[in-house]
Amino acid sequence: MTPTILFYIIISIILINFLVDKIIDSLNAKHFDDILPIEVSDVYNNEEYLESQKYKKLNFKFSNITSTFSIVLTILFFVFDGFRIVDDFARSLTDNPILIALIFFGVIMIASDILTTPFSYYKTFVIEEKFGFNKTTKKLFWLDKIKGWIMSVVLGGVILSLIIWFYQVSDTNFWIYAWLLVAIFTIFMNMFYSTLIVPLFNKQIPLENGELRTEIEKFAIKVGFKLDKIFVIDGSKRSTKANAYFAGFGKTKRIVLYDTLINDLTTDEIVAVLAHEVGHYKRKHIVFNLITSILLTGLTLFILSLFINNNLLSQALGVTKPSFHIGLIAFGILYSPLSEITSLLMNFISRKFEYQADDYAKENFGAEPLISSLKKLSKNSLTNLTPHKSYVFMHYSHPTLQNRIMNLNQKMK
């Protein structure tokens, strides 16, 4: 195979991915005006449903603009040897392979962020603002950007540097050490993300004593779930949308509630949501996802080790001097079809897990509070309640609201 043929294969993969996404998005958009199924017909009144349709259609149009801009820019970057230009620039500053890679990815990351930030800004301060979701100030928007850049530089830079160093000292066996590094980092982040990373962006305070904390603790005792760390996060400073999540393992585990969730739901509904989250823990979903993620990372790194020394990867992107970072870019694109398959599989498993967690909540607390909470959360987020099946299959990690309610109602009979 010649570098030219490989180049066209890479371009074809990028274009096919784009076209498939656009076809599925269009199929999904055709259902925006569908009559709501009976199971979710009471989520919106007529005026609210019209508002949700406007929100879906505006986001669809905006997504088409941003994705078209992105694909055009990407193809132009490939055609006009953008990778070679950035690689030459990095090599003009240093001869150190690790520093070259850091500069290379740093330039691409900064340039990409500069070009996409206007879209992010418009999404936040025009679209989300128009529908009453946005609570982010312009100062907070830019502070989040700066903090994100710093985290990317520090964490991404350290991990990339170590992986390249492993490659230099062990050649094709680098994947074993890289896998170990990523596995340790993944476990560490799962355990301490909420205590180390979240505080950089949000405040978390212990849930005060009162009815809600009493009911949560009562449920935890009932199901034998030791829980003494219940926190409230100030999600309302960015958005009105609500959420809750479970974090950590062992002594580091905690439940985190968005303040918007507490404002939107009743005590029983909040406990039902937490019962669902506890269900994930009890059914070992969190451990399964962690182990699966580590195994898939190992598989990816192993396959990478088989191809990274092939000069064709760099030459296909117009770079005559082979390097790890250029090969990594080419491999990432060539690997994307397989990555898409594993992503679809993980989404399928995730949807099954959501049903199981719903069942756990129903069995240990009742279905009605969970159903009413899901309806309220969907309503307050103007959720699309009539998605196309192909869109759900490709993108949804959770079942649709209609399917979750049908499952819960079936279990009740």
ChimeraX attribute file (.defattr): number of C-alpha atoms within 10 A of each C-alpha:
attribute: neighborCount
match mode: 1-to-1
recipient: residues
	/A:1	6
	/A:2	9
	/A:3	16
	/A:4	14
	/A:5	12
	/A:6	18
	/A:7	20
	/A:8	12
	/A:9	15
	/A:10	22
	/A:11	17
	/A:12	12
	/A:13	16
	/A:14	18
	/A:15	15
	/A:16	12
	/A:17	13
	/A:18	15
	/A:19	12
	/A:20	11
	/A:21	16
	/A:22	16
	/A:23	13
	/A:24	17
	/A:25	18
	/A:26	15
	/A:27	16
	/A:28	19
	/A:29	20
	/A:30	13
	/A:31	15
	/A:32	20
	/A:33	15
	/A:34	11
	/A:35	11
	/A:36	17
	/A:37	11
	/A:38	8
	/A:39	14
	/A:40	17
	/A:41	14
	/A:42	12
	/A:43	21
	/A:44	19
	/A:45	11
	/A:46	11
	/A:47	8
	/A:48	14
	/A:49	21
	/A:50	14
	/A:51	15
	/A:52	23
	/A:53	20
	/A:54	16
	/A:55	20
	/A:56	18
	/A:57	16
	/A:58	13
	/A:59	15
	/A:60	15
	/A:61	11
	/A:62	16
	/A:63	16
	/A:64	15
	/A:65	12
	/A:66	13
	/A:67	14
	/A:68	14
	/A:69	13
	/A:70	16
	/A:71	14
	/A:72	11
	/A:73	14
	/A:74	14
	/A:75	14
	/A:76	12
	/A:77	15
	/A:78	17
	/A:79	14
	/A:80	12
	/A:81	15
	/A:82	18
	/A:83	20
	/A:84	21
	/A:85	15
	/A:86	18
	/A:87	22
	/A:88	15
	/A:89	15
	/A:90	22
	/A:91	17
	/A:92	10
	/A:93	11
	/A:94	12
	/A:95	10
	/A:96	11
	/A:97	18
	/A:98	20
	/A:99	16
	/A:100	22
	/A:101	22
	/A:102	19
	/A:103	20
	/A:104	22
	/A:105	22
	/A:106	19
	/A:107	16
	/A:108	14
	/A:109	14
	/A:110	12
	/A:111	11
	/A:112	13
	/A:113	14
	/A:114	11
	/A:115	13
	/A:116	14
	/A:117	13
	/A:118	11
	/A:119	15
	/A:120	14
	/A:121	14
	/A:122	13
	/A:123	17
	/A:124	21
	/A:125	18
	/A:126	13
	/A:127	17
	/A:128	18
	/A:129	15
	/A:130	12
	/A:131	14
	/A:132	14
	/A:133	19
	/A:134	20
	/A:135	18
	/A:136	19
	/A:137	13
	/A:138	12
	/A:139	9
	/A:140	14
	/A:141	15
	/A:142	14
	/A:143	13
	/A:144	14
	/A:145	14
	/A:146	12
	/A:147	13
	/A:148	14
	/A:149	16
	/A:150	13
	/A:151	13
	/A:152	14
	/A:153	17
	/A:154	11
	/A:155	12
	/A:156	15
	/A:157	20
	/A:158	12
	/A:159	16
	/A:160	18
	/A:161	17
	/A:162	16
	/A:163	20
	/A:164	19
	/A:165	16
	/A:166	18
	/A:167	19
	/A:168	15
	/A:169	10
	/A:170	13
	/A:171	14
	/A:172	17
	/A:173	16
	/A:174	21
	/A:175	24
	/A:176	15
	/A:177	17
	/A:178	23
	/A:179	21
	/A:180	14
	/A:181	14
	/A:182	16
	/A:183	19
	/A:184	13
	/A:185	14
	/A:186	16
	/A:187	16
	/A:188	12
	/A:189	16
	/A:190	17
	/A:191	19
	/A:192	16
	/A:193	16
	/A:194	21
	/A:195	15
	/A:196	10
	/A:197	12
	/A:198	13
	/A:199	12
	/A:200	12
	/A:201	14
	/A:202	15
	/A:203	12
	/A:204	20
	/A:205	14
	/A:206	15
	/A:207	17
	/A:208	12
	/A:209	8
	/A:210	8
	/A:211	10
	/A:212	17
	/A:213	17
	/A:214	12
	/A:215	15
	/A:216	21
	/A:217	17
	/A:218	13
	/A:219	19
	/A:220	18
	/A:221	12
	/A:222	12
	/A:223	14
	/A:224	10
	/A:225	13
	/A:226	14
	/A:227	16
	/A:228	15
	/A:229	14
	/A:230	19
	/A:231	19
	/A:232	20
	/A:233	22
	/A:234	17
	/A:235	22
	/A:236	19
	/A:237	15
	/A:238	16
	/A:239	17
	/A:240	22
	/A:241	21
	/A:242	21
	/A:243	16
	/A:244	20
	/A:245	14
	/A:246	18
	/A:247	20
	/A:248	19
	/A:249	15
	/A:250	9
	/A:251	11
	/A:252	14
	/A:253	19
	/A:254	21
	/A:255	21
	/A:256	22
	/A:257	26
	/A:258	20
	/A:259	22
	/A:260	20
	/A:261	24
	/A:262	17
	/A:263	12
	/A:264	17
	/A:265	19
	/A:266	15
	/A:267	17
	/A:268	19
	/A:269	23
	/A:270	22
	/A:271	25
	/A:272	29
	/A:273	27
	/A:274	23
	/A:275	27
	/A:276	25
	/A:277	22
	/A:278	21
	/A:279	24
	/A:280	22
	/A:281	17
	/A:282	15
	/A:283	14
	/A:284	12
	/A:285	18
	/A:286	19
	/A:287	13
	/A:288	11
	/A:289	14
	/A:290	14
	/A:291	15
	/A:292	13
	/A:293	15
	/A:294	19
	/A:295	14
	/A:296	14
	/A:297	18
	/A:298	20
	/A:299	14
	/A:300	18
	/A:301	19
	/A:302	18
	/A:303	14
	/A:304	19
	/A:305	18
	/A:306	12
	/A:307	15
	/A:308	24
	/A:309	16
	/A:310	13
	/A:311	18
	/A:312	23
	/A:313	26
	/A:314	27
	/A:315	22
	/A:316	23
	/A:317	25
	/A:318	21
	/A:319	21
	/A:320	13
	/A:321	12
	/A:322	16
	/A:323	20
	/A:324	19
	/A:325	21
	/A:326	26
	/A:327	23
	/A:328	16
	/A:329	15
	/A:330	20
	/A:331	19
	/A:332	15
	/A:333	16
	/A:334	18
	/A:335	15
	/A:336	16
	/A:337	14
	/A:338	12
	/A:339	15
	/A:340	13
	/A:341	12
	/A:342	13
	/A:343	16
	/A:344	17
	/A:345	13
	/A:346	16
	/A:347	20
	/A:348	19
	/A:349	15
	/A:350	18
	/A:351	19
	/A:352	15
	/A:353	21
	/A:354	20
	/A:355	21
	/A:356	18
	/A:357	23
	/A:358	27
	/A:359	22
	/A:360	22
	/A:361	25
	/A:362	23
	/A:363	14
	/A:364	15
	/A:365	21
	/A:366	18
	/A:367	22
	/A:368	17
	/A:369	21
	/A:370	26
	/A:371	21
	/A:372	18
	/A:373	21
	/A:374	20
	/A:375	20
	/A:376	19
	/A:377	18
	/A:378	19
	/A:379	19
	/A:380	19
	/A:381	17
	/A:382	23
	/A:383	19
	/A:384	21
	/A:385	23
	/A:386	21
	/A:387	19
	/A:388	18
	/A:389	13
	/A:390	14
	/A:391	17
	/A:392	19
	/A:393	16
	/A:394	17
	/A:395	14
	/A:396	17
	/A:397	19
	/A:398	19
	/A:399	20
	/A:400	18
	/A:401	19
	/A:402	17
	/A:403	14
	/A:404	21
	/A:405	23
	/A:406	15
	/A:407	17
	/A:408	21
	/A:409	15
	/A:410	9
	/A:411	13
	/A:412	13
	/A:413	5
